[in-house]
Amino acid sequence: MEYPIHSMDRPQPRIVDPGSYPGMRTPPSDAAVLFDGHSLDDWQSADASGMPAGWKVTDGYMEVVAGTGNIATKGVFGDVQLHVEFMAPPVQGDGQARGNSGVFLMGIYEVQVLDSYRNPTYADGAVGAIYGQFPPLVNASRPPGEWQTYDIVFHRPRFEATGGLTSPARMTILFNGVLIQDNVVLTGPTAHKQRPAYTKHADRLPLMLQDHGNPVRFRNIWVRDIP
């Protein structure tokens, strides 16, 4: 059955206990570490060219400072394996107002970050959704205040020199070690209540983290280029 974007009638992802918390994952030897818990030297404002990232760093994590804007990597990436650890704040509000942020591959294709622990919302906006396109297969959330992990395999779209799409983007995601997106084919960039078409862009672009007004924390972010 086809559902409208962000339909509340769409079935909620089945809840799965992700198992015991394994602790911080050590980056592989060939990974580029984008945040090691000490500084935002590898990040900058995604909204104001040349300006530093406005989020705070403390106790080994970075935290969204509401109103300072999205942040993006100084480096650029295409096909990648990306590891991100995040923590939702104590319960504040419900639905999309609870622990909301996002991980944007190439600054365009969003994996939703949300506190979806006992917090129903539209399924294509739950934690682990490819926002507005694909709900997660299951909801493997831990409670707010606990660290959670994304391991994302992303293959960028390919374009003809004239701008036509030859191959769409694809994504596989493990959330807390549980498969929640299985090589899904993206319909285009992610957007709120829209399904924009692909538009030709560079082969490598920055990664982006979203300021959605909630004090979400991030740590241990690393990336590996896929040959």
SEVEX-647697 format. One record per atom (N, C-alpha, C): residue number from 1; x negated, z negated, y. Coordinates in nm, 4 decimals. Layout:
<rs>
  marmar         u         w         v
     NUM         X         Z         Y
...
</rs>
This chain:
<rs>
  marmar         u         w         v
       1   -0.0839    0.0000   -0.1195
       1    0.0000    0.0000    0.0000
       1   -0.0874    0.0000    0.1244
       2   -0.0510    0.0798    0.2223
       2   -0.1225    0.0846    0.3485
       2   -0.0659   -0.0199    0.4446
       3   -0.1548   -0.0911    0.5114
       3   -0.1122   -0.1915    0.6086
       3   -0.1635   -0.1527    0.7473
       4   -0.0885   -0.1829    0.8527
       4   -0.1408   -0.1622    0.9882
       4   -0.2641   -0.2485    1.0114
       5   -0.3475   -0.2101    1.1064
       5   -0.4660   -0.2883    1.1406
       5   -0.4234   -0.4293    1.1802
       6   -0.4934   -0.5286    1.1268
       6   -0.4717   -0.6702    1.1576
       6   -0.3311   -0.7186    1.1196
       7   -0.2697   -0.6575    1.0198
       7   -0.1364   -0.6998    0.9768
       7   -0.1407   -0.8372    0.9112
       8   -0.0527   -0.9271    0.9546
       8   -0.0412   -1.0590    0.8915
       8    0.0322   -1.0507    0.7588
       9    0.0914   -0.9358    0.7262
       9    0.1589   -0.9180    0.5978
       9    0.0618   -0.8804    0.4859
      10   -0.0583   -0.8423    0.5243
      10   -0.1572   -0.8044    0.4234
      10   -0.1950   -0.9281    0.3419
      11   -0.2048   -0.9165    0.2087
      11   -0.2353   -1.0350    0.1267
      11   -0.3671   -1.1009    0.1665
      12   -0.3683   -1.2337    0.1621
      12   -0.4892   -1.3091    0.1922
      12   -0.5897   -1.2933    0.0779
      13   -0.7204   -1.2885    0.1086
      13   -0.8194   -1.2842    0.0011
      13   -0.8079   -1.4083   -0.0879
      14   -0.8236   -1.3875   -0.2183
      14   -0.8200   -1.4978   -0.3138
      14   -0.9344   -1.5949   -0.2852
      15   -0.9081   -1.7249   -0.2906
      15   -1.0102   -1.8255   -0.2625
      15   -1.0960   -1.8492   -0.3865
      16   -1.2275   -1.8481   -0.3657
      16   -1.3252   -1.8701   -0.4726
      16   -1.4238   -1.9763   -0.4261
      17   -1.4522   -2.0747   -0.5108
      17   -1.5559   -2.1735   -0.4807
      17   -1.6919   -2.1068   -0.5016
      18   -1.7769   -2.0999   -0.3978
      18   -1.9045   -2.0292   -0.4122
      18   -2.0097   -2.1050   -0.4923
      19   -1.9806   -2.2271   -0.5344
      19   -2.0776   -2.3045   -0.6103
      19   -2.1654   -2.3882   -0.5198
      20   -2.2635   -2.4532   -0.5792
      20   -2.3475   -2.5461   -0.5045
      20   -2.4318   -2.4733   -0.4016
      21   -2.4617   -2.5436   -0.2936
      21   -2.5397   -2.4846   -0.1850
      21   -2.6865   -2.4761   -0.2231
      22   -2.7475   -2.3571   -0.2174
      22   -2.8848   -2.3417   -0.2666
      22   -2.9939   -2.3758   -0.1662
      23   -2.9590   -2.3980   -0.0390
      23   -3.0624   -2.4227    0.0610
      23   -3.1109   -2.2939    0.1234
      24   -3.1971   -2.3082    0.2253
      24   -3.2446   -2.1921    0.2991
      24   -3.3244   -2.0985    0.2085
      25   -3.2952   -1.9702    0.2177
      25   -3.3649   -1.8710    0.1368
      25   -3.4924   -1.8270    0.2061
      26   -3.6014   -1.8237    0.1323
      26   -3.7298   -1.7802    0.1863
      26   -3.7319   -1.6278    0.1970
      27   -3.7765   -1.5724    0.3101
      27   -3.7786   -1.4259    0.3242
      27   -3.8756   -1.3621    0.2251
      28   -3.8442   -1.2420    0.1751
      28   -3.9394   -1.1676    0.0935
      28   -4.0645   -1.1330    0.1743
      29   -4.1715   -1.1003    0.1039
      29   -4.2995   -1.0758    0.1706
      29   -4.2973   -0.9530    0.2606
      30   -4.2054   -0.8586    0.2348
      30   -4.2018   -0.7371    0.3174
      30   -4.0908   -0.7406    0.4216
      31   -4.0313   -0.8581    0.4443
      31   -3.9223   -0.8696    0.5414
      31   -3.9769   -0.8872    0.6825
      32   -3.9022   -0.8377    0.7794
      32   -3.9284   -0.8674    0.9200
      32   -3.8411   -0.9867    0.9578
      33   -3.9048   -1.0967    0.9959
      33   -3.8305   -1.2172    1.0326
      33   -3.7846   -1.2034    1.1776
      34   -3.6551   -1.2073    1.1992
      34   -3.5979   -1.1887    1.3324
      34   -3.5691   -1.3210    1.4023
      35   -3.5514   -1.4258    1.3243
      35   -3.5360   -1.5596    1.3826
      35   -3.5850   -1.6617    1.2818
      36   -3.6909   -1.7362    1.3223
      36   -3.7522   -1.8334    1.2327
      36   -3.7187   -1.9769    1.2711
      37   -3.6277   -1.9942    1.3669
      37   -3.5866   -2.1278    1.4067
      37   -3.6572   -2.1817    1.5284
      38   -3.7504   -2.1036    1.5862
      38   -3.8320   -2.1561    1.6951
      38   -3.8080   -2.0901    1.8306
      39   -3.7777   -1.9602    1.8319
      39   -3.7631   -1.8938    1.9613
      39   -3.6760   -1.7702    1.9474
      40   -3.6309   -1.7199    2.0616
      40   -3.5537   -1.5962    2.0677
      40   -3.6396   -1.4814    2.1208
      41   -3.7694   -1.4872    2.0914
      41   -3.8607   -1.3848    2.1411
      41   -3.8250   -1.2445    2.0915
      42   -3.7622   -1.2346    1.9746
      42   -3.7274   -1.1040    1.9183
      42   -3.5881   -1.0576    1.9589
      43   -3.5249   -1.1324    2.0522
      43   -3.3875   -1.1025    2.0933
      43   -3.3795   -1.0883    2.2445
      44   -3.2746   -1.0216    2.2890
      44   -3.2485   -1.0056    2.4318
      44   -3.0976   -0.9930    2.4522
      45   -3.0553   -0.9977    2.5759
      45   -2.9141   -0.9762    2.6043
      45   -2.8731   -0.8371    2.5590
      46   -2.7566   -0.8295    2.4932
      46   -2.7032   -0.6994    2.4539
      46   -2.6177   -0.6389    2.5640
      47   -2.5879   -0.7183    2.6659
      47   -2.4941   -0.6759    2.7693
      47   -2.5604   -0.6441    2.9027
      48   -2.6805   -0.6987    2.9250
      48   -2.7510   -0.6779    3.0522
      48   -2.8929   -0.6328    3.0210
      49   -2.9225   -0.5091    3.0467
      49   -3.0516   -0.4496    3.0104
      49   -3.1682   -0.5287    3.0682
      50   -3.2641   -0.5619    2.9804
      50   -3.3866   -0.6276    3.0226
      50   -3.3753   -0.7775    3.0428
      51   -3.2562   -0.8337    3.0230
      51   -3.2379   -0.9771    3.0422
      51   -3.2595   -1.0523    2.9107
      52   -3.3106   -1.1757    2.9170
      52   -3.3340   -1.2521    2.7944
      52   -3.2036   -1.2964    2.7297
      53   -3.2114   -1.3287    2.6012
      53   -3.0959   -1.3844    2.5304
      53   -3.0622   -1.5208    2.5888
      54   -2.9334   -1.5478    2.6102
      54   -2.8917   -1.6699    2.6777
      54   -2.8495   -1.7822    2.5853
      55   -2.8632   -1.7638    2.4535
      55   -2.8220   -1.8683    2.3608
      55   -2.9291   -1.9772    2.3531
      56   -2.8926   -2.0935    2.3013
      56   -2.9888   -2.2033    2.2940
      56   -3.0493   -2.2130    2.1546
      57   -3.1707   -2.2656    2.1499
      57   -3.2423   -2.2881    2.0247
      57   -3.2753   -2.4360    2.0145
      58   -3.2379   -2.4964    1.9022
      58   -3.2666   -2.6378    1.8800
      58   -3.2625   -2.6672    1.7307
      59   -3.3482   -2.7569    1.6860
      59   -3.3451   -2.8065    1.5473
      59   -3.3444   -2.6947    1.4434
      60   -3.4122   -2.5850    1.4722
      60   -3.4272   -2.4794    1.3726
      60   -3.3164   -2.3756    1.3701
      61   -3.2232   -2.3814    1.4618
      61   -3.1168   -2.2817    1.4667
      61   -3.0942   -2.2351    1.6096
      62   -3.0291   -2.1199    1.6236
      62   -2.9798   -2.0743    1.7540
      62   -2.8291   -2.0986    1.7562
      63   -2.7763   -2.1215    1.8758
      63   -2.6325   -2.1483    1.8897
      63   -2.5758   -2.0667    2.0043
      64   -2.4592   -2.0086    1.9811
      64   -2.3914   -1.9324    2.0854
      64   -2.3620   -2.0245    2.2043
      65   -2.3961   -1.9795    2.3226
      65   -2.3573   -2.0476    2.4465
      65   -2.2480   -1.9626    2.5090
      66   -2.1262   -2.0149    2.5068
      66   -2.0104   -1.9366    2.5499
      66   -2.0301   -1.8805    2.6900
      67   -2.0005   -1.7531    2.7037
      67   -2.0082   -1.6876    2.8333
      67   -2.1412   -1.6225    2.8645
      68   -2.2429   -1.6461    2.7795
      68   -2.3738   -1.5854    2.8049
      68   -2.3836   -1.4438    2.7489
      69   -2.2891   -1.4056    2.6642
      69   -2.2848   -1.2684    2.6156
      69   -2.3468   -1.2496    2.4780
      70   -2.3297   -1.1300    2.4264
      70   -2.3862   -1.0929    2.2971
      70   -2.5384   -1.0821    2.3070
      71   -2.6058   -1.0995    2.1937
      71   -2.7509   -1.0813    2.1914
      71   -2.7870   -0.9747    2.0888
      72   -2.8970   -0.9058    2.1131
      72   -2.9401   -0.7956    2.0267
      72   -3.0891   -0.8057    2.0006
      73   -3.1301   -0.7513    1.8879
      73   -3.2725   -0.7478    1.8558
      73   -3.3453   -0.6515    1.9484
      74   -3.4715   -0.6827    1.9753
      74   -3.5550   -0.5888    2.0489
      74   -3.5964   -0.4720    1.9600
      75   -3.6068   -0.4992    1.8303
      75   -3.6374   -0.3937    1.7352
      75   -3.5138   -0.3150    1.6982
      76   -3.5360   -0.1965    1.6402
      76   -3.4253   -0.1090    1.6012
      76   -3.4336   -0.0820    1.4512
      77   -3.3146   -0.0610    1.3899
      77   -3.3065   -0.0530    1.2446
      77   -3.2020    0.0496    1.2030
      78   -3.2205    0.1041    1.0831
      78   -3.1244    0.1971    1.0249
      78   -3.0707    0.1430    0.8948
      79   -3.1169    0.1995    0.7807
      79   -3.0773    0.1484    0.6492
      79   -3.1506    0.0169    0.6248
      80   -3.0750   -0.0901    0.5968
      80   -3.1396   -0.2214    0.5854
      80   -3.0736   -0.3092    0.4795
      81   -3.1534   -0.4070    0.4356
      81   -3.1032   -0.5284    0.3709
      81   -3.1183   -0.6389    0.4749
      82   -3.0084   -0.7044    0.5083
      82   -3.0078   -0.8051    0.6142
      82   -2.9610   -0.9391    0.5583
      83   -3.0367   -1.0427    0.5894
      83   -2.9991   -1.1799    0.5508
      83   -2.9730   -1.2608    0.6772
      84   -2.8574   -1.3269    0.6814
      84   -2.8179   -1.4099    0.7953
      84   -2.7553   -1.5385    0.7422
      85   -2.7948   -1.6527    0.7984
      85   -2.7301   -1.7795    0.7662
      85   -2.6588   -1.8298    0.8914
      86   -2.5368   -1.8790    0.8741
      86   -2.4583   -1.9240    0.9898
      86   -2.3772   -2.0475    0.9542
      87   -2.3349   -2.1191    1.0589
      87   -2.2542   -2.2394    1.0425
      87   -2.1433   -2.2391    1.1470
      88   -2.0200   -2.2585    1.1015
      88   -1.9079   -2.2726    1.1935
      88   -1.9070   -2.4136    1.2505
      89   -1.8624   -2.4292    1.3756
      89   -1.8548   -2.5632    1.4356
      89   -1.7388   -2.6420    1.3772
      90   -1.7290   -2.7720    1.4123
      90   -1.6102   -2.8486    1.3715
      90   -1.4830   -2.7772    1.4152
      91   -1.3756   -2.8022    1.3407
      91   -1.2512   -2.7289    1.3622
      91   -1.2065   -2.7361    1.5078
      92   -1.1881   -2.6198    1.5656
      92   -1.1376   -2.6051    1.7024
      92   -1.0384   -2.4899    1.7007
      93   -0.9095   -2.5198    1.7090
      93   -0.8093   -2.4149    1.7062
      93   -0.7849   -2.3633    1.5654
      94   -0.7223   -2.2467    1.5586
      94   -0.6946   -2.1866    1.4286
      94   -0.6996   -2.0353    1.4408
      95   -0.6843   -1.9682    1.3272
      95   -0.6893   -1.8226    1.3254
      95   -0.8195   -1.7693    1.3819
      96   -0.8104   -1.6719    1.4691
      96   -0.9280   -1.6071    1.5252
      96   -1.0000   -1.6937    1.6281
      97   -0.9415   -1.8073    1.6653
      97   -1.0040   -1.8967    1.7631
      97   -1.0953   -1.9987    1.6972
      98   -1.1246   -1.9830    1.5686
      98   -1.1975   -2.0852    1.4950
      98   -1.3287   -2.0294    1.4378
      99   -1.4392   -2.0670    1.5006
      99   -1.5711   -2.0260    1.4498
      99   -1.5923   -1.8765    1.4529
     100   -1.5454   -1.8099    1.5564
     100   -1.5481   -1.6641    1.5624
     100   -1.6805   -1.6132    1.6195
     101   -1.7399   -1.5188    1.5495
     101   -1.8569   -1.4447    1.5967
     101   -1.8613   -1.3167    1.5155
     102   -1.9725   -1.2475    1.5162
     102   -1.9832   -1.1262    1.4373
     102   -2.1269   -1.0809    1.4255
     103   -2.1557   -1.0152    1.3143
     103   -2.2853   -0.9512    1.2909
     103   -2.2620   -0.8006    1.2976
     104   -2.3272   -0.7345    1.3935
     104   -2.3051   -0.5915    1.4154
     104   -2.4290   -0.5131    1.3705
     105   -2.4125   -0.4363    1.2641
     105   -2.5179   -0.3449    1.2224
     105   -2.5232   -0.2295    1.3216
     106   -2.6443   -0.1996    1.3677
     106   -2.6664   -0.0957    1.4686
     106   -2.5875   -0.1239    1.5968
     107   -2.5420   -0.2471    1.6144
     107   -2.4644   -0.2829    1.7313
     107   -2.3256   -0.2226    1.7336
     108   -2.2818   -0.1640    1.6209
     108   -2.1596   -0.0826    1.6173
     108   -2.0649   -0.1241    1.5054
     109   -2.1203   -0.1611    1.3896
     109   -2.0414   -0.1814    1.2686
     109   -2.0387   -0.3314    1.2366
     110   -1.9215   -0.3940    1.2538
     110   -1.9136   -0.5405    1.2536
     110   -1.8741   -0.5998    1.1190
     111   -1.9531   -0.7002    1.0768
     111   -1.9129   -0.7921    0.9713
     111   -1.8629   -0.9186    1.0413
     112   -1.7390   -0.9542    1.0182
     112   -1.6780   -1.0666    1.0881
     112   -1.7381   -1.2003    1.0456
     113   -1.7660   -1.2841    1.1431
     113   -1.8025   -1.4245    1.1206
     113   -1.6847   -1.5072    1.1697
     114   -1.6342   -1.5961    1.0836
     114   -1.5183   -1.6775    1.1170
     114   -1.5168   -1.7993    1.0253
     115   -1.4565   -1.9071    1.0725
     115   -1.4293   -2.0205    0.9847
     115   -1.2987   -1.9907    0.9121
     116   -1.3107   -1.9396    0.7890
     116   -1.1924   -1.9045    0.7099
     116   -1.1623   -2.0093    0.6036
     117   -1.2201   -2.1282    0.6191
     117   -1.1928   -2.2352    0.5227
     117   -1.0575   -2.2982    0.5573
     118   -0.9591   -2.2764    0.4704
     118   -0.8225   -2.3268    0.4933
     118   -0.7708   -2.2839    0.6309
     119   -0.7960   -2.1584    0.6642
     119   -0.7596   -2.1065    0.7959
     119   -0.7110   -1.9626    0.7823
     120   -0.5850   -1.9420    0.7438
     120   -0.5339   -1.8057    0.7287
     120   -0.5363   -1.7298    0.8614
     121   -0.5650   -1.6027    0.8521
     121   -0.5599   -1.5105    0.9661
     121   -0.5319   -1.3730    0.9089
     122   -0.5288   -1.2701    0.9901
     122   -0.5107   -1.1369    0.9330
     122   -0.6303   -1.1055    0.8445
     123   -0.6011   -1.0489    0.7262
     123   -0.7022   -1.0373    0.6205
     123   -0.8211   -0.9518    0.6613
     124   -0.7968   -0.8470    0.7429
     124   -0.9088   -0.7615    0.7831
     124   -0.9862   -0.8204    0.9015
     125   -0.9581   -0.9486    0.9344
     125   -1.0354   -1.0213    1.0347
     125   -1.0884   -1.1522    0.9814
     126   -1.0777   -1.1732    0.8491
     126   -1.1301   -1.2948    0.7866
     126   -1.2818   -1.2887    0.7776
     127   -1.3435   -1.4024    0.7487
     127   -1.4880   -1.4029    0.7294
     127   -1.5249   -1.3035    0.6196
     128   -1.6274   -1.2245    0.6453
     128   -1.6723   -1.1260    0.5478
     128   -1.5991   -0.9937    0.5536
     129   -1.4966   -0.9844    0.6394
     129   -1.4294   -0.8550    0.6566
     129   -1.5201   -0.7588    0.7319
     130   -1.5108   -0.6323    0.6983
     130   -1.5614   -0.5288    0.7880
     130   -1.4472   -0.5075    0.8866
     131   -1.4682   -0.5576    1.0049
     131   -1.3586   -0.5900    1.0960
     131   -1.2618   -0.4735    1.1185
     132   -1.1338   -0.5022    1.0935
     132   -1.0291   -0.4044    1.1159
     132   -1.0199   -0.2956    1.0119
     133   -1.1080   -0.3016    0.9085
     133   -1.1091   -0.1960    0.8073
     133   -1.0890   -0.2517    0.6660
     134   -1.1784   -0.3425    0.6236
     134   -1.1753   -0.3886    0.4852
     134   -1.1765   -0.5417    0.4785
     135   -1.0689   -0.6044    0.4273
     135   -1.0758   -0.7477    0.3999
     135   -1.1812   -0.7757    0.2931
     136   -1.2345   -0.8981    0.2887
     136   -1.3236   -0.9322    0.1778
     136   -1.2459   -0.9341    0.0466
     137   -1.3178   -0.9086   -0.0630
     137   -1.2529   -0.9115   -0.1943
     137   -1.2011   -1.0511   -0.2267
     138   -1.2773   -1.1535   -0.1863
     138   -1.2369   -1.2930   -0.2063
     138   -1.2837   -1.3735   -0.0857
     139   -1.2322   -1.4943   -0.0718
     139   -1.2720   -1.5873    0.0335
     139   -1.3606   -1.6951   -0.0299
     140   -1.4919   -1.6824   -0.0094
     140   -1.5889   -1.7750   -0.0690
     140   -1.6438   -1.8721    0.0353
     141   -1.5583   -1.9116    0.1294
     141   -1.6023   -1.9954    0.2411
     141   -1.6373   -2.1368    0.1977
     142   -1.7386   -2.1907    0.2656
     142   -1.7645   -2.3341    0.2622
     142   -1.6999   -2.3971    0.3856
     143   -1.6827   -2.5297    0.3868
     143   -1.6198   -2.5956    0.5022
     143   -1.7049   -2.5812    0.6280
     144   -1.6431   -2.5911    0.7453
     144   -1.7206   -2.5925    0.8693
     144   -1.8204   -2.7064    0.8665
     145   -1.9369   -2.6825    0.9289
     145   -2.0432   -2.7827    0.9258
     145   -2.1413   -2.7632    0.8121
     146   -2.1140   -2.6673    0.7199
     146   -2.2076   -2.6339    0.6131
     146   -2.2641   -2.4938    0.6388
     147   -2.3904   -2.4739    0.6010
     147   -2.4526   -2.3426    0.6173
     147   -2.3965   -2.2442    0.5161
     148   -2.3782   -2.1207    0.5611
     148   -2.3268   -2.0125    0.4790
     148   -2.4205   -1.8927    0.4929
     149   -2.4156   -1.8033    0.3956
     149   -2.5109   -1.6919    0.3955
     149   -2.4415   -1.5570    0.3781
     150   -2.4936   -1.4599    0.4513
     150   -2.4619   -1.3194    0.4293
     150   -2.5877   -1.2498    0.3789
     151   -2.5728   -1.1714    0.2745
     151   -2.6739   -1.0740    0.2341
     151   -2.6053   -0.9388    0.2357
     152   -2.6490   -0.8544    0.3273
     152   -2.5808   -0.7284    0.3576
     152   -2.6738   -0.6122    0.3266
     153   -2.6226   -0.5150    0.2517
     153   -2.6929   -0.3879    0.2309
     153   -2.6155   -0.2819    0.3076
     154   -2.6837   -0.2195    0.4025
     154   -2.6185   -0.1253    0.4933
     154   -2.6900    0.0084    0.4900
     155   -2.6126    0.1140    0.4709
     155   -2.6637    0.2510    0.4806
     155   -2.5963    0.3170    0.5995
     156   -2.6767    0.3588    0.6932
     156   -2.6243    0.4143    0.8183
     156   -2.5560    0.5479    0.7934
     157   -2.4713    0.5919    0.8873
     157   -2.4151    0.7264    0.8770
     157   -2.5208    0.8322    0.9080
     158   -2.4967    0.9507    0.8578
     158   -2.5834    1.0659    0.8861
     158   -2.5030    1.1710    0.9634
     159   -2.5719    1.2370    1.0552
     159   -2.5059    1.3354    1.1405
     159   -2.5830    1.4666    1.1406
     160   -2.5107    1.5748    1.1608
     160   -2.5742    1.7045    1.1855
     160   -2.6348    1.7038    1.3256
     161   -2.7272    1.7944    1.3496
     161   -2.7880    1.8058    1.4821
     161   -2.6817    1.8344    1.5882
     162   -2.5752    1.9022    1.5476
     162   -2.4687    1.9356    1.6416
     162   -2.3712    1.8204    1.6637
     163   -2.3891    1.7104    1.5860
     163   -2.3047    1.5926    1.6057
     163   -2.2047    1.5673    1.4959
     164   -2.1823    1.6626    1.4067
     164   -2.0861    1.6437    1.2980
     164   -2.1340    1.5409    1.1973
     165   -2.0407    1.4694    1.1373
     165   -2.0727    1.3675    1.0371
     165   -2.0986    1.4333    0.9025
     166   -2.2148    1.4029    0.8419
     166   -2.2436    1.4545    0.7079
     166   -2.2272    1.3467    0.6012
     167   -2.2442    1.2176    0.6386
     167   -2.2309    1.1083    0.5430
     167   -2.1929    0.9812    0.6182
     168   -2.0814    0.9161    0.5835
     168   -2.0396    0.7956    0.6554
     168   -2.1244    0.6740    0.6181
     169   -2.1134    0.5699    0.6984
     169   -2.1838    0.4442    0.6697
     169   -2.1218    0.3764    0.5475
     170   -2.2055    0.3022    0.4762
     170   -2.1604    0.2269    0.3586
     170   -2.2162    0.0854    0.3663
     171   -2.1440   -0.0097    0.3067
     171   -2.1871   -0.1487    0.3154
     171   -2.1493   -0.2262    0.1887
     172   -2.2431   -0.3089    0.1446
     172   -2.2213   -0.4053    0.0368
     172   -2.2589   -0.5427    0.0912
     173   -2.1761   -0.6444    0.0624
     173   -2.2006   -0.7782    0.1170
     173   -2.1836   -0.8836    0.0089
     174   -2.2825   -0.9732    0.0007
     174   -2.2697   -1.0977   -0.0742
     174   -2.2525   -1.2100    0.0263
     175   -2.1485   -1.2907    0.0071
     175   -2.1205   -1.4045    0.0943
     175   -2.1343   -1.5308    0.0106
     176   -2.2306   -1.6140    0.0486
     176   -2.2614   -1.7333   -0.0310
     176   -2.2879   -1.6968   -0.1766
     177   -2.3513   -1.5809   -0.1959
     177   -2.3881   -1.5353   -0.3293
     177   -2.2776   -1.4653   -0.4049
     178   -2.1602   -1.4492   -0.3441
     178   -2.0444   -1.3895   -0.4100
     178   -2.0194   -1.2505   -0.3510
     179   -2.0005   -1.1506   -0.4370
     179   -1.9746   -1.0146   -0.3898
     179   -1.8384   -1.0086   -0.3214
     180   -1.8373   -0.9664   -0.1933
     180   -1.7103   -0.9573   -0.1204
     180   -1.6830   -0.8173   -0.0649
     181   -1.7859   -0.7334   -0.0540
     181   -1.7688   -0.5926   -0.0165
     181   -1.8579   -0.5111   -0.1098
     182   -1.7995   -0.4124   -0.1781
     182   -1.8704   -0.3415   -0.2844
     182   -1.8859   -0.1941   -0.2477
     183   -1.9935   -0.1643   -0.1745
     183   -2.0272   -0.0264   -0.1399
     183   -1.9096    0.0456   -0.0730
     184   -1.8465   -0.0231    0.0217
     184   -1.7317    0.0372    0.0900
     184   -1.7786    0.1422    0.1905
     185   -1.6964    0.2418    0.2097
     185   -1.7267    0.3523    0.3010
     185   -1.6525    0.3269    0.4307
     186   -1.7257    0.3063    0.5387
     186   -1.6639    0.2744    0.6667
     186   -1.5936    0.3956    0.7260
     187   -1.4798    0.3707    0.7885
     187   -1.4036    0.4798    0.8487
     187   -1.4627    0.5243    0.9820
     188   -1.5516    0.4417    1.0381
     188   -1.6129    0.4685    1.1675
     188   -1.6566    0.3367    1.2281
     189   -1.6871    0.3324    1.3568
     189   -1.7204    0.2067    1.4229
     189   -1.6042    0.1081    1.4112
     190   -1.6358   -0.0217    1.4190
     190   -1.5314   -0.1233    1.4143
     190   -1.4833   -0.1543    1.5557
     191   -1.3536   -0.1831    1.5675
     191   -1.2937   -0.2099    1.6977
     191   -1.1660   -0.2901    1.6772
     192   -1.1191   -0.3552    1.7825
     192   -0.9975   -0.4362    1.7757
     192   -0.8745   -0.3469    1.7888
     193   -0.7932   -0.3452    1.6820
     193   -0.6673   -0.2698    1.6792
     193   -0.6881   -0.1206    1.7021
     194   -0.8055   -0.0718    1.6630
     194   -0.8341    0.0713    1.6762
     194   -0.9145    0.1170    1.5546
     195   -0.9113    0.2464    1.5282
     195   -0.9944    0.3081    1.4252
     195   -1.0668    0.4267    1.4889
     196   -1.1680    0.3976    1.5714
     196   -1.2385    0.5088    1.6358
     196   -1.3113    0.5959    1.5341
     197   -1.3258    0.7209    1.5690
     197   -1.3992    0.8153    1.4848
     197   -1.5491    0.7968    1.5056
     198   -1.6266    0.8447    1.4105
     198   -1.7715    0.8451    1.4255
     198   -1.8124    0.9318    1.5437
     199   -1.9122    0.8848    1.6148
     199   -1.9765    0.9615    1.7201
     199   -2.1262    0.9593    1.6939
     200   -2.1904    1.0728    1.7028
     200   -2.3338    1.0805    1.6730
     200   -2.4120    0.9798    1.7563
     201   -2.5029    0.9073    1.6886
     201   -2.5894    0.8112    1.7567
     201   -2.7281    0.8146    1.6941
     202   -2.8195    0.7390    1.7501
     202   -2.9578    0.7368    1.7022
     202   -2.9640    0.6879    1.5575
     203   -3.0726    0.7262    1.4892
     203   -3.0920    0.6853    1.3500
     203   -3.1269    0.5375    1.3368
     204   -3.1798    0.4783    1.4433
     204   -3.2174    0.3375    1.4420
     204   -3.1697    0.2733    1.5725
     205   -3.1007    0.1611    1.5614
     205   -3.0463    0.0899    1.6767
     205   -3.0593   -0.0600    1.6546
     206   -3.0466   -0.1412    1.7596
     206   -3.0592   -0.2868    1.7431
     206   -2.9447   -0.3458    1.6608
     207   -2.9745   -0.4593    1.5981
     207   -2.8714   -0.5456    1.5408
     207   -2.8166   -0.6331    1.6528
     208   -2.6917   -0.6765    1.6396
     208   -2.6305   -0.7567    1.7450
     208   -2.5536   -0.8743    1.6857
     209   -2.5570   -0.9883    1.7559
     209   -2.4741   -1.1048    1.7235
     209   -2.3794   -1.1276    1.8409
     210   -2.2577   -1.1700    1.8095
     210   -2.1501   -1.1735    1.9085
     210   -2.1277   -1.3123    1.9677
     211   -2.1112   -1.3154    2.0990
     211   -2.0601   -1.4330    2.1696
     211   -1.9094   -1.4162    2.1811
     212   -1.8359   -1.4896    2.0974
     212   -1.6900   -1.4850    2.1026
     212   -1.6345   -1.6166    2.1575
     213   -1.7237   -1.6951    2.2211
     213   -1.6802   -1.8172    2.2871
     213   -1.6867   -1.9425    2.2029
     214   -1.7220   -1.9290    2.0745
     214   -1.7313   -2.0452    1.9862
     214   -1.8776   -2.0784    1.9575
     215   -1.9151   -2.2081    1.9496
     215   -2.0557   -2.2466    1.9311
     215   -2.1035   -2.2322    1.7863
     216   -2.1001   -2.1088    1.7366
     216   -2.1478   -2.0785    1.6019
     216   -2.3005   -2.0837    1.6007
     217   -2.3555   -2.1348    1.4925
     217   -2.5008   -2.1455    1.4785
     217   -2.5531   -2.0422    1.3784
     218   -2.6757   -1.9964    1.4034
     218   -2.7419   -1.9004    1.3144
     218   -2.8842   -1.9472    1.2875
     219   -2.9339   -1.9163    1.1702
     219   -3.0739   -1.9446    1.1370
     219   -3.1209   -1.8459    1.0301
     220   -3.2519   -1.8456    1.0052
     220   -3.3123   -1.7731    0.8939
     220   -3.2586   -1.6299    0.8845
     221   -3.2865   -1.5523    0.9889
     221   -3.2412   -1.4129    0.9933
     221   -3.3606   -1.3218    0.9649
     222   -3.3484   -1.2397    0.8626
     222   -3.4550   -1.1461    0.8322
     222   -3.3965   -1.0141    0.7817
     223   -3.4782   -0.9110    0.7881
     223   -3.4316   -0.7773    0.7554
     223   -3.5414   -0.7003    0.6813
     224   -3.4988   -0.6159    0.5902
     224   -3.5909   -0.5265    0.5183
     224   -3.5405   -0.3844    0.5356
     225   -3.6288   -0.2954    0.5755
     225   -3.5935   -0.1538    0.5783
     225   -3.5758   -0.1048    0.4347
     226   -3.4725   -0.0218    0.4131
     226   -3.4524    0.0433    0.2833
     226   -3.5159    0.1815    0.2937
     227   -3.6139    0.2111    0.2103
     227   -3.6835    0.3409    0.2209
     227   -3.5861    0.4579    0.2023
</rs>
